[in-house]
């Protein structure tokens, strides 16, 4: 008789003995996440949402950081933290819907797609343990499945979209792989563009030649490892290549990750340690002093409305700003999903509540309407790079000012009219233990609005906002 995996109602599966919470904190879990992401992307609903709304291609390191942070919140020992994060994710996903290139509607809140996301995480975690030589026994696998069904219930309100028993799950999983998944654009992007063109992590951005050389080797290797770990039925269905030696390389990688987890100091194999290596905290410098210096050089807000003297230089600057900041999804044009991605990033950093998040999205929507009215000459719902560069000098600033006002309000959590060091850190930190100590009298609303509008209009560089909105 099949044994159910539903735990008693009074048992907290994310308590001290949680298998999933332990695994999520291990750096090797990244292997499972990379594999699961590819299987998720092959689902028509998820693949369309990724291509239309996600910044995973242009900002993969930011996506990794936010995914890790969200996973931790969802598995937090405090149920209130879990519920808050689940509600936040649901609000953000509610902004992701539309029609794909084949005319099929997609919705990031689709229950079937959400169940598949959790299913791929469970199956990929089981596969990671097996390939690492740490195969789960029957009881551990049941416990892990309990936790994934609970995770789905937390996000979606119900776990009914995942089968109740493990034997039923494997039949469901095989059926989706055989009959539902497809070789879509998102799969190709992950395998052949993301791995091959992933931007440098912050620690290596000052050494582009070194990163380019390393990526030329690491990109194909990462793709080969991922492909070799996938279910054979999926690889056949989407016609993925079976590269010579790839399986041996894949098994060596998984075993190496397991040995590192087993024998290296625990602190070295945790996610925050690896993320800290990729994105280290600056040492010695006082970031507040840097902010004050940059803010001191900022022109008055009226300067934004003053035509620049060298139109050709403005065009070149606007063109670069468009590519580096505005085009968040990397599709070569500015659309609402690009601005929504900025709002999502800020809401994630600050863990905003529903009312604050709605104010932020409404402010970005106001700015988007201004951009469309000023720059979308052909009315196709998007702004090309050429359209932006040609009209950047004439853009109104009211929408940006509204965003800056909302951003100041949600960052100034103690409502004292200034952003202190702690509030500054919460907004601009880029890793788990970033120490951004502040000093002086704080950051006034006028200073904040001036710097934000100057940066978002492409008039002034800001390391802080570059970190927030353009970091990979």
C-alpha positions in Angstrom: 0.0 0.0 0.0 1.3 3.5 -0.8 2.3 5.5 2.2 1.1 9.1 2.2 3.4 12.0 2.8 1.1 14.4 4.5 2.4 15.3 8.0 0.1 15.8 11.0 -1.4 19.3 11.1 0.5 20.2 14.3 3.9 19.3 12.9 6.1 22.1 11.6 8.0 20.5 8.8 10.3 23.5 8.6 11.4 23.1 12.2 14.9 22.3 13.5 15.1 19.0 11.7 14.1 20.4 8.2 16.1 18.6 5.5 15.2 21.3 2.9 16.3 24.2 5.1 19.7 22.5 5.7 20.2 21.8 2.0 19.2 25.3 0.9 22.0 26.7 3.1 24.6 24.5 1.4 26.4 26.0 -1.6 26.1 22.8 -3.6 22.4 23.2 -3.7 23.1 25.6 -6.5 23.7 22.5 -8.7 20.1 21.4 -8.0 18.7 24.9 -8.6 20.5 25.3 -12.0 19.1 22.0 -13.1 15.6 22.7 -11.8 15.6 26.1 -13.6 16.2 24.5 -16.9 13.4 22.0 -16.4 11.1 24.9 -15.2 11.9 27.0 -18.3 10.8 24.1 -20.6 7.2 24.5 -19.2 5.3 26.7 -21.6 3.9 29.0 -18.9 7.1 29.4 -17.1 9.2 29.8 -20.2 7.0 32.6 -21.5 7.1 34.4 -18.2 10.9 34.2 -18.0 11.4 35.5 -21.5 8.9 38.4 -21.1 9.5 39.5 -17.6 12.6 38.1 -16.0 16.0 39.6 -15.7 17.7 36.2 -15.3 19.7 36.7 -18.5 20.9 40.3 -17.9 21.2 40.1 -14.1 21.9 36.5 -13.2 23.9 37.3 -10.0 21.1 39.5 -8.7 18.6 36.8 -9.5 20.7 34.3 -7.6 21.0 36.5 -4.6 17.3 37.3 -4.5 16.3 33.6 -5.0 18.6 32.6 -2.2 17.2 35.3 0.1 13.6 34.4 -0.7 14.2 30.7 -0.1 15.6 31.5 3.3 12.6 33.6 4.2 10.2 30.9 3.0 11.9 28.3 5.2 12.4 30.6 8.2 11.6 29.0 11.6 9.2 31.8 12.2 5.9 31.2 10.4 5.2 34.9 10.2 8.3 35.4 8.1 7.3 32.6 5.8 3.8 34.0 5.4 5.1 37.5 4.7 7.5 36.2 2.0 4.8 34.1 0.4 2.5 37.1 0.2 5.3 39.2 -1.3 6.0 36.7 -4.0 2.4 36.3 -4.9 2.1 40.1 -5.3 5.2 40.3 -7.5 4.1 37.3 -9.6 0.6 38.9 -10.1 2.4 41.5 -12.2 3.7 38.8 -14.6 1.1 37.8 -17.2 0.6 38.2 -20.9 0.7 36.4 -24.2 3.7 34.6 -25.6 5.1 34.7 -29.1 2.8 31.9 -30.2 -0.3 33.7 -28.9 -0.7 31.5 -25.8 -1.6 33.3 -22.5 0.7 32.9 -19.6 0.4 33.8 -15.9 3.1 33.5 -13.2 0.4 32.6 -10.7 -0.9 29.6 -12.7 -1.3 26.8 -10.1 0.0 24.1 -12.5 3.1 26.0 -13.3 3.8 26.7 -9.6 3.4 23.0 -8.8 5.9 22.2 -11.5 8.4 24.7 -10.1 8.3 22.9 -6.7 8.3 19.5 -8.4 11.5 20.3 -10.2 13.2 21.5 -7.0 12.3 18.3 -5.2 13.4 16.0 -8.1 16.6 18.0 -8.6 17.4 17.9 -4.9 16.9 14.1 -4.9 19.1 13.8 -8.0 21.8 16.0 -6.4 21.9 13.8 -3.4 22.1 10.6 -5.5 24.8 11.9 -7.9 26.7 13.2 -4.8 26.8 9.7 -3.3 24.4 10.8 -0.5 21.3 9.0 -1.9 18.3 9.6 0.4 16.7 6.6 2.0 12.9 6.1 1.8 12.1 7.9 5.0 14.3 10.9 4.2 12.8 11.2 0.7 9.3 11.1 2.2 10.3 13.9 4.7 11.8 16.0 1.9 8.7 15.6 -0.2 6.5 16.6 2.7 8.5 19.8 3.0 8.1 20.6 -0.7 4.4 20.0 -0.6 4.2 22.3 2.4 6.2 24.9 0.4 3.7 24.7 -2.4 0.8 25.1 0.1 2.5 28.1 1.6 2.9 29.8 -1.8 -0.3 28.7 -3.6 -2.6 28.1 -0.7 -2.9 24.4 -1.4 -0.6 21.4 -2.2 -3.3 19.6 -4.2 -1.5 20.1 -7.5 1.3 17.8 -6.3 0.3 14.2 -5.8 -0.1 13.0 -2.2 2.2 10.0 -2.4 5.7 9.5 -3.7 4.8 6.8 -6.2 2.1 9.1 -7.6 4.6 11.9 -7.8 7.0 10.0 -9.9 4.2 9.1 -12.3 3.1 12.7 -12.5 6.7 13.9 -13.0 7.4 11.5 -15.9 4.1 12.5 -17.5 4.9 16.2 -17.5 8.4 15.5 -18.9 7.0 13.3 -21.7 3.9 15.4 -22.7 4.1 18.9 -21.4 7.6 20.2 -21.7 9.0 21.8 -24.8 12.2 23.0 -26.4 11.3 26.7 -26.2 13.3 29.9 -26.4 14.0 30.1 -22.6 15.7 26.6 -22.7 18.0 27.7 -25.4 18.8 31.0 -23.7 19.8 29.3 -20.5 21.9 26.7 -22.1 23.6 28.7 -24.9 23.4 32.3 -23.9 23.3 32.5 -20.1 26.2 30.1 -19.5 28.2 31.5 -22.4 27.6 35.2 -21.8 27.0 35.5 -18.0 28.4 38.9 -16.8 31.2 38.9 -14.3 30.3 38.7 -10.6 31.1 42.0 -8.8 34.5 40.7 -7.6 35.8 40.3 -11.1 34.3 43.3 -12.9 37.6 45.2 -12.7 39.3 42.3 -14.6 37.1 41.8 -17.8 39.8 40.0 -19.7 40.3 37.4 -16.9 36.6 36.8 -16.7 36.1 36.5 -20.4 38.9 33.9 -20.6 37.6 31.9 -17.7 34.0 32.1 -19.0 35.0 30.8 -22.4 35.9 27.5 -20.6 33.5 27.5 -17.7 30.4 28.4 -19.8 30.4 25.2 -22.0 31.5 23.1 -19.1 28.5 24.3 -17.0 26.1 23.7 -19.9 27.5 20.2 -20.4 27.2 19.4 -16.7 23.6 20.6 -16.6 22.6 18.7 -19.7 24.2 15.4 -18.5 22.3 15.6 -15.3 18.9 16.0 -16.9 16.3 13.1 -17.3 17.0 11.2 -20.5 13.4 11.5 -21.5 13.7 15.3 -21.4 16.9 15.3 -23.3 15.4 13.2 -26.0 12.3 15.3 -26.1 14.1 18.6 -26.6 17.0 17.1 -28.7 19.8 18.0 -26.3 23.3 16.8 -27.4 25.0 13.9 -25.6 28.5 15.2 -25.4 31.5 12.8 -25.0 32.8 12.7 -21.4 30.0 15.0 -20.2 28.5 12.3 -17.8 31.9 11.7 -16.2 32.5 15.4 -15.8 29.0 15.8 -14.3 29.5 13.0 -11.8 32.9 14.3 -10.8 31.4 17.7 -10.2 28.6 16.4 -8.0 31.0 14.2 -6.1 33.5 17.0 -5.6 30.7 19.3 -4.3 29.7 16.5 -1.8 33.3 16.0 -0.6 33.8 19.7 -0.1 30.6 19.8 1.9 31.7 16.8 4.0 35.4 17.7 4.6 35.8 21.5 4.4 34.9 23.7 7.3 31.1 24.2 7.4 31.4 27.9 7.1 33.3 27.5 3.8 30.5 25.5 2.1 27.6 27.7 3.0 25.8 29.9 0.6 26.7 33.2 2.3 30.4 32.4 2.2 30.3 31.7 -1.6 28.1 34.8 -2.2 30.6 36.8 -0.2 33.4 35.7 -2.4 31.5 36.7 -5.5 30.3 40.0 -4.1 32.7 41.1 -1.2 32.0 44.0 1.0 34.2 47.0 0.4 36.9 47.4 3.0 38.0 50.6 4.7 36.0 53.1 2.8 33.1 55.0 4.2 30.3 54.7 1.6 28.5 57.6 3.2 31.4 59.8 2.5 31.4 58.7 -1.1 27.7 59.4 -1.3 28.1 62.8 0.1 30.9 63.6 -2.4 28.7 62.5 -5.3 25.7 64.3 -3.9 27.7 67.4 -3.5 28.6 67.4 -7.2 25.0 66.9 -8.3 23.4 69.7 -10.2 20.2 71.3 -9.1 17.0 69.5 -10.2 16.3 72.3 -12.7 19.4 71.2 -14.6 17.4 68.1 -15.7 15.1 70.4 -17.7 18.0 72.4 -19.3 19.0 71.2 -22.8 22.5 70.0 -22.9 25.0 71.9 -25.1 26.4 68.9 -27.0 23.5 66.9 -28.5 25.7 64.2 -29.9 27.3 63.6 -26.5 23.8 63.4 -24.9 22.8 60.8 -27.4 25.8 58.7 -26.8 25.3 58.9 -23.0 21.6 58.1 -23.3 22.3 55.2 -25.5 24.7 53.7 -23.0 22.4 54.4 -20.1 19.6 52.7 -21.9 21.6 49.5 -22.4 23.1 49.4 -18.9 20.2 50.5 -16.7 16.8 50.8 -18.4 16.8 47.6 -20.5 16.5 45.3 -17.5 15.3 42.2 -19.5 17.9 42.6 -22.2 15.6 42.4 -25.2 16.9 45.7 -26.7 13.8 47.8 -26.0 12.1 49.5 -23.0 8.8 48.0 -22.0 6.7 47.9 -18.8 8.4 44.7 -17.7 11.7 46.5 -17.5 10.4 49.1 -15.1 8.5 46.5 -13.2 11.8 44.6 -12.7 13.3 47.7 -11.1 10.3 47.9 -8.7 10.5 44.2 -7.9 14.2 44.6 -7.0 13.6 47.5 -4.7 10.6 45.7 -3.1 12.7 42.6 -2.6 15.6 44.5 -1.0 13.4 46.4 1.4 10.8 43.5 2.0 8.0 45.9 1.5 4.5 45.4 2.7 1.5 45.4 0.3 0.6 49.1 0.6 4.2 50.3 0.2 4.8 47.9 -2.7 1.7 49.1 -4.5 2.7 52.8 -4.1 6.1 51.9 -5.6 4.6 50.0 -8.6 2.1 52.9 -9.2 4.9 55.4 -9.2 6.9 53.4 -11.8 3.7 53.0 -13.8 3.3 56.8 -13.9 6.8 57.2 -15.2 6.2 54.5 -17.8 3.2 56.4 -19.1 5.3 59.6 -19.3 8.0 57.7 -21.3 5.4 56.3 -23.7 3.8 59.7 -24.2 7.2 61.4 -24.8 9.1 58.7 -26.7 6.9 56.0 -28.2 6.3 57.7 -31.5 4.8 54.7 -33.3 2.6 53.7 -30.4 3.7 50.0 -30.3 4.0 49.9 -26.5 7.7 50.0 -26.4 10.6 52.4 -26.6 13.5 51.5 -28.7 17.1 52.5 -27.9 17.1 54.9 -30.8 13.8 56.5 -29.7 15.2 56.9 -26.2 18.5 58.3 -27.2 16.9 60.8 -29.6 14.5 62.2 -27.0 16.3 61.7 -23.7 17.3 65.4 -23.3 13.6 66.4 -23.5 12.2 64.0 -21.0 10.0 65.4 -18.2 11.1 64.7 -14.6 7.8 64.5 -12.7 7.5 60.7 -12.9 11.0 60.1 -11.6 10.4 62.6 -8.8 7.4 60.6 -7.7 9.3 57.4 -7.7 12.1 59.0 -5.7 9.6 60.4 -3.1 8.0 56.9 -2.7 11.5 55.3 -2.5 12.5 57.8 0.2 9.3 57.1 2.2 9.7 53.3 2.2 13.4 53.5 3.0 13.0 56.0 5.8 11.4 53.4 8.1 11.5 55.5 11.3 9.9 58.5 9.6 12.4 61.0 10.9 12.8 62.7 7.5 16.3 61.4 6.9 17.8 58.1 5.7 20.4 57.0 8.3 23.2 54.4 7.9 21.0 51.4 8.7 18.3 52.4 6.3 20.9 53.2 3.6 22.4 49.7 4.1 19.0 48.0 3.8 18.5 49.6 0.4 21.9 49.4 -1.1 23.4 46.2 0.3 24.3 43.6 -2.3 25.3 40.6 -0.2 24.4 38.8 3.0 26.7 40.6 5.4 27.4 43.9 3.7 28.5 46.5 6.3 27.7 50.0 5.2 28.3 52.2 8.2 27.1 55.7 8.0 27.9 59.0 9.8 26.9 62.6 9.9 23.3 63.9 9.9 21.9 61.5 7.4 20.5 61.8 3.9 17.7 64.3 3.4 14.8 63.9 1.1 16.0 66.7 -1.2 19.5 65.1 -1.5 17.9 61.7 -2.1 15.5 62.9 -4.8 18.2 64.9 -6.5 20.6 62.0 -6.7 18.0 59.5 -7.8 16.5 61.7 -10.5 20.0 62.6 -11.7 20.9 58.9 -12.0 17.7 57.7 -13.5 17.8 60.4 -16.2 21.3 59.3 -17.1 22.9 62.6 -16.1 25.0 61.5 -13.1 26.8 58.3 -12.2 26.0 56.7 -8.8 27.8 53.6 -7.5 25.0 53.0 -5.1 22.2 53.0 -7.7 24.4 51.1 -10.1 24.7 48.4 -7.4 20.9 48.5 -6.9 19.6 48.5 -10.4 22.4 47.3 -12.7 24.4 44.7 -10.8 24.5 41.3 -12.5 
